[in-house]
Amino acid sequence: MLDVLRPGVLEGLTVCVAGDGAAERERAAALGARVVTVDGQLADEDAVGLAVGALGHIDVLVVDAASAFAAAGGGLS
């Protein structure tokens, strides 16, 4: 069976993680990606857009909105 998430599979790619996303940053780096982070309020789309735009070229944007979703009352009871 082909191992899709093998070491080095993301080599040469830049992954931007917005939000908490510690596990996502760690996993992307372990797969060989250059990882950059955008901090701030994810609900402020304009600010996030400006921050991501200032990074230059990115290949993948990962948004970890779990904490924002939970704070808004989302999730399972």
C-alpha positions as CSV (number, residue, x, y, z in Angstrom):
1,M,0.0,0.0,0.0
2,L,1.3,3.5,-0.9
3,D,2.1,5.6,2.2
4,V,0.7,9.0,1.1
5,L,1.9,10.8,4.3
6,R,5.5,9.7,4.1
7,P,8.5,11.8,5.3
8,G,9.4,14.4,2.7
9,V,6.1,14.4,0.8
10,L,5.6,18.1,1.5
11,E,9.3,19.1,0.8
12,G,9.5,22.3,-1.1
13,L,6.0,23.4,-0.1
14,T,5.1,26.2,2.3
15,V,2.2,25.5,4.6
16,C,0.6,28.4,6.5
17,V,-1.3,27.5,9.7
18,A,-3.8,30.0,11.0
19,G,-5.2,29.6,14.5
20,D,-4.0,27.3,17.3
21,G,-2.9,24.4,15.1
22,A,0.2,23.2,17.0
23,A,-0.4,19.6,15.9
24,E,-0.9,20.7,12.3
25,R,2.3,22.7,12.3
26,E,4.3,19.9,13.8
27,R,2.9,17.3,11.3
28,A,3.5,19.5,8.3
29,A,7.1,20.2,9.4
30,A,7.6,16.4,10.0
31,L,6.5,15.8,6.4
32,G,9.1,18.3,5.1
33,A,7.1,21.5,4.6
34,R,8.3,25.0,5.5
35,V,5.7,26.1,8.0
36,V,4.6,29.7,8.7
37,T,2.0,30.8,11.2
38,V,-0.7,33.5,11.2
39,D,-1.9,34.5,14.6
40,G,-4.8,36.7,15.5
41,Q,-8.6,36.6,15.5
42,L,-9.7,34.2,12.8
43,A,-13.1,35.9,12.8
44,D,-11.4,39.1,11.4
45,E,-11.3,37.9,7.8
46,D,-9.7,41.1,6.6
47,A,-6.8,40.9,9.1
48,V,-6.2,37.3,8.4
49,G,-6.3,38.0,4.6
50,L,-3.7,40.7,5.0
51,A,-1.5,38.6,7.2
52,V,-1.6,35.7,4.8
53,G,-1.0,38.0,1.8
54,A,2.1,39.5,3.5
55,L,3.7,36.1,3.7
56,G,4.1,35.8,-0.1
57,H,3.6,32.6,-1.9
58,I,2.0,29.8,0.2
59,D,1.0,26.4,-1.2
60,V,-1.4,25.3,1.5
61,L,-3.5,27.2,4.1
62,V,-4.7,25.3,7.1
63,V,-7.2,27.0,9.4
64,D,-7.6,25.5,12.9
65,A,-10.9,27.0,13.9
66,A,-11.7,24.5,16.6
67,S,-11.3,26.9,19.5
68,A,-13.2,29.7,17.8
69,F,-16.0,27.2,16.9
70,A,-16.1,26.0,20.5
71,A,-16.1,29.6,21.9
72,A,-19.1,30.3,19.7
73,G,-21.0,27.4,21.2
74,G,-20.4,24.9,18.4
75,G,-19.5,21.3,18.9
76,L,-21.1,18.3,20.4
77,S,-22.9,18.3,23.7
